[in-house]
């Protein structure tokens, strides 16, 4: 079993590594000090399990777990935290187990058995936790990844099985559906076409073309985007509220 240990406290990582050291079927393939590095480590090493702290700087463990739920293959998540107040949120993020520090050897053993059971019956494509809105989108890049802050996204455009994220620093592809993104971020984005969601603050005006088509002029876009007839009334109403 390949394991990643993610904790911002070096002593906590050292303790977990020591507890795992005598288990011949366990290989610690990477360590990480925050959620961002944890995602990179999982993208690179494709572990079976990540032992994940919750309270970490930057991207915390709960949000990292929601991103990991979209990984394929998806690692099992076991939270290791000094606080028991996050237990409900941890299981909403589909964690296999929840260990309170200092982690005891017998509790770690029980968690590893749960992970083995999970691995034996693993199913592909488990969805990220509902009701938990992410602060970043995660783009996979040849074994690595890029985290894109939602606040930097200008618009999202579906192309075949991918969605192109147009953001403040360029473009990236993500393997998520436009519908799921609309469900999660509907307060921030408005649908202007069956294949396009635009950040509400990005829409400057609607422009009618000589051929009768309507286009949305964006604050940061290099070109206007087509608005379908079905979506025009809703976009106009949003512009009135801006």
C-alpha positions as CSV (number, residue, x, y, z in Angstrom):
1,X,0.0,0.0,0.0
2,X,1.5,3.3,-1.1
3,X,0.9,6.1,1.5
4,X,1.3,9.9,1.5
5,X,1.6,11.7,4.8
6,X,0.4,15.3,4.8
7,X,0.7,17.5,7.9
8,X,2.2,20.9,8.5
9,X,3.9,19.7,11.7
10,X,7.2,17.8,11.1
11,X,6.9,16.0,14.4
12,X,3.4,14.7,13.5
13,X,4.7,13.5,10.1
14,X,7.6,11.8,11.9
15,X,5.3,10.0,14.3
16,X,3.1,8.6,11.6
17,X,6.2,7.6,9.6
18,X,7.5,5.7,12.7
19,X,4.2,4.0,13.3
20,X,4.2,2.8,9.7
21,X,7.9,1.8,9.5
22,X,7.5,-1.8,10.7
23,X,4.7,-2.7,8.3
24,X,6.2,-4.5,5.4
25,X,3.1,-4.0,3.2
26,X,3.3,-0.1,3.6
27,X,5.4,2.2,1.6
28,X,5.5,5.9,2.4
29,X,6.0,7.5,-1.0
30,X,5.9,11.2,-0.1
31,X,5.3,13.7,2.6
32,X,3.7,17.1,2.3
33,X,3.4,20.2,4.6
34,X,0.1,21.7,3.2
35,X,-2.9,20.8,1.1
36,X,-1.4,22.1,-2.1
37,X,1.7,19.9,-1.8
38,X,-0.5,17.0,-0.8
39,X,-2.4,17.2,-4.1
40,X,0.8,17.4,-6.0
41,X,2.2,14.3,-4.2
42,X,-1.0,12.4,-5.0
43,X,-0.9,13.4,-8.6
44,X,2.7,12.2,-8.9
45,X,2.7,9.0,-6.9
46,X,-1.0,7.8,-7.1
47,X,-1.0,6.5,-3.5
48,X,-3.6,4.1,-2.1
49,X,-3.9,6.2,1.0
50,X,-3.3,9.7,2.3
51,X,-3.0,10.4,6.0
52,X,-4.2,14.0,6.0
53,X,-4.2,16.7,8.6
54,X,-7.1,19.2,8.5
55,X,-5.8,22.4,9.9
56,X,-3.0,23.4,7.5
57,X,-2.0,26.7,6.0
58,X,-3.4,27.7,2.6
59,X,-5.5,24.8,1.3
60,X,-6.8,22.9,4.3
61,X,-7.3,19.2,4.5
62,X,-11.0,19.2,4.0
63,X,-10.8,21.1,0.7
64,X,-7.8,18.9,-0.4
65,X,-10.0,15.8,0.2
66,X,-12.8,17.2,-2.0
67,X,-10.3,17.6,-4.8
68,X,-8.9,14.1,-4.2
69,X,-12.4,12.7,-4.6
70,X,-12.1,13.6,-8.3
71,X,-8.7,11.9,-8.8
72,X,-8.5,8.7,-10.8
73,X,-7.4,6.5,-9.1
74,X,-8.8,8.1,-6.0
75,X,-6.8,7.6,-2.9
76,X,-8.4,6.7,0.4
77,X,-8.4,9.5,2.9
78,X,-7.8,9.1,6.6
79,X,-7.8,12.4,8.6
80,X,-5.3,12.8,11.4
81,X,-6.1,15.9,13.4
82,X,-5.7,17.4,16.9
83,X,-9.3,18.3,17.0
84,X,-12.4,16.2,17.1
85,X,-14.8,19.0,16.1
86,X,-14.2,18.3,12.3
87,X,-15.5,14.8,12.4
88,X,-18.8,15.4,10.6
89,X,-17.1,17.5,7.9
90,X,-14.5,14.8,7.5
91,X,-17.0,12.1,6.8
92,X,-19.0,14.4,4.5
93,X,-15.7,14.6,2.5
94,X,-15.9,10.8,2.3
95,X,-13.0,10.1,4.6
96,X,-12.4,6.4,5.5
97,X,-11.5,7.2,9.1
98,X,-10.8,10.0,11.5
99,X,-7.9,9.8,13.9
100,X,-7.3,12.2,16.8
101,X,-3.7,13.1,17.6
102,X,-1.6,11.7,19.1
103,X,-2.4,8.8,16.9
104,X,-2.3,5.5,18.6
105,X,-0.9,2.4,16.9
106,X,-4.1,0.3,17.4
107,X,-6.3,3.1,15.9
108,X,-4.0,3.4,12.9
109,X,-4.2,-0.4,12.5
110,X,-8.0,-0.2,12.5
111,X,-7.9,2.6,9.9
112,X,-5.5,0.6,7.7
113,X,-7.9,-2.3,7.7
114,X,-10.8,0.0,6.7
115,X,-8.6,1.3,3.8
116,X,-7.9,-2.3,2.7
117,X,-11.7,-3.0,2.6
118,X,-12.2,0.3,0.7
119,X,-9.5,-0.6,-1.8
120,X,-11.0,-4.1,-2.3
121,X,-14.4,-2.7,-3.2
122,X,-13.3,0.6,-4.8
123,X,-15.6,2.1,-7.4
124,X,-14.6,4.7,-9.9
125,X,-15.7,8.2,-10.1
126,X,-17.0,8.9,-6.6
127,X,-18.3,12.5,-6.6
128,X,-17.0,15.3,-4.4
129,X,-19.0,16.1,-1.3
130,X,-22.3,18.0,-2.0
131,X,-23.0,21.2,-0.3
132,X,-19.3,22.0,0.1
133,X,-18.2,24.8,-2.3
134,X,-14.5,24.7,-3.3
135,X,-12.3,27.8,-3.4
136,X,-10.2,26.4,-6.3
137,X,-10.6,24.3,-9.4
138,X,-8.0,21.6,-10.0
139,X,-6.4,21.1,-13.5
140,X,-4.3,17.9,-14.1
141,X,-1.1,18.6,-16.0
142,X,0.8,15.6,-17.1
143,X,1.2,14.0,-13.7
144,X,1.2,17.4,-11.9
145,X,-1.6,19.8,-11.3
146,X,-2.6,23.5,-11.1
147,X,-5.0,25.0,-8.6
148,X,-7.1,27.8,-10.0
149,X,-8.7,30.2,-7.6
150,X,-12.4,30.5,-8.3
151,X,-12.2,34.2,-8.0
152,X,-9.8,34.3,-10.9
153,X,-12.1,32.4,-13.3
154,X,-13.7,34.5,-16.0
155,X,-15.7,31.9,-17.8
156,X,-16.1,28.1,-18.3
157,X,-16.6,26.6,-21.7
158,X,-17.4,23.0,-22.4
159,X,-15.4,21.3,-25.2
160,X,-16.2,17.6,-25.8
161,X,-15.4,15.7,-22.5
162,X,-13.5,18.7,-21.0
163,X,-14.2,22.1,-19.7
164,X,-11.9,24.9,-20.6
165,X,-11.3,27.3,-17.6
166,X,-10.6,30.8,-18.9
167,X,-8.9,32.6,-16.0
168,X,-6.8,35.6,-15.1
169,X,-3.5,33.7,-15.9
170,X,-4.6,31.8,-19.1
171,X,-6.5,28.7,-19.9
172,X,-6.6,25.2,-18.4
173,X,-8.6,22.0,-19.0
174,X,-10.5,20.2,-16.2
175,X,-12.3,16.9,-16.4
176,X,-15.6,18.0,-14.8
177,X,-19.0,18.6,-16.3
178,X,-20.4,22.1,-16.8
179,X,-23.6,21.0,-15.1
180,X,-21.8,20.0,-11.9
181,X,-19.9,23.2,-11.9
182,X,-23.1,25.2,-12.3
183,X,-24.7,23.2,-9.4
184,X,-21.7,24.0,-7.2
185,X,-21.0,27.6,-8.2
186,X,-24.4,28.8,-9.5
187,X,-24.2,31.9,-7.2
188,X,-21.1,33.1,-8.9
189,X,-21.6,32.0,-12.6
190,X,-24.5,32.5,-15.0
191,X,-25.2,30.2,-17.9
192,X,-25.2,32.1,-21.2
193,X,-25.3,29.1,-23.5
194,X,-25.6,25.3,-23.2
195,X,-21.8,25.1,-23.3
196,X,-20.8,28.2,-21.4
197,X,-20.9,29.7,-17.8
198,X,-19.7,33.2,-17.2
199,X,-18.8,34.9,-13.9
200,X,-21.5,37.4,-13.2
201,X,-19.2,40.3,-12.6
202,X,-17.5,39.7,-16.0
203,X,-20.6,40.6,-18.1
204,X,-20.4,44.2,-19.1
205,X,-23.2,44.4,-21.6
206,X,-25.3,42.4,-24.1
207,X,-24.9,43.3,-27.8
208,X,-27.3,42.4,-30.6
209,X,-25.6,41.6,-33.9
210,X,-27.0,42.5,-37.3
211,X,-28.0,38.8,-37.8
212,X,-30.1,38.9,-34.6
213,X,-27.8,36.9,-32.4
214,X,-26.9,38.3,-29.0
215,X,-23.4,38.4,-27.6
216,X,-22.1,39.1,-24.1
217,X,-19.2,41.6,-23.8
218,X,-16.8,40.5,-21.0
219,X,-14.8,42.7,-18.8
220,X,-11.6,40.7,-19.4
221,X,-12.5,38.7,-22.6
222,X,-10.7,39.3,-25.8
223,X,-13.9,38.5,-27.7
224,X,-17.7,38.6,-27.0
225,X,-19.4,35.3,-26.3
226,X,-22.6,34.1,-27.9
227,X,-25.7,34.1,-25.7
228,X,-28.4,31.6,-26.6
229,X,-32.0,32.8,-27.0
230,X,-33.1,30.8,-24.1
231,X,-30.5,32.4,-21.8
232,X,-31.0,36.0,-22.9
233,X,-33.8,36.9,-20.5
234,X,-32.0,35.6,-17.5
235,X,-28.7,37.3,-18.4
236,X,-30.6,40.6,-18.9
237,X,-32.1,40.3,-15.4
238,X,-28.7,39.7,-13.9
239,X,-27.3,42.7,-15.6
240,X,-30.1,44.8,-14.0
241,X,-29.0,43.7,-10.6
242,X,-25.3,44.4,-11.1
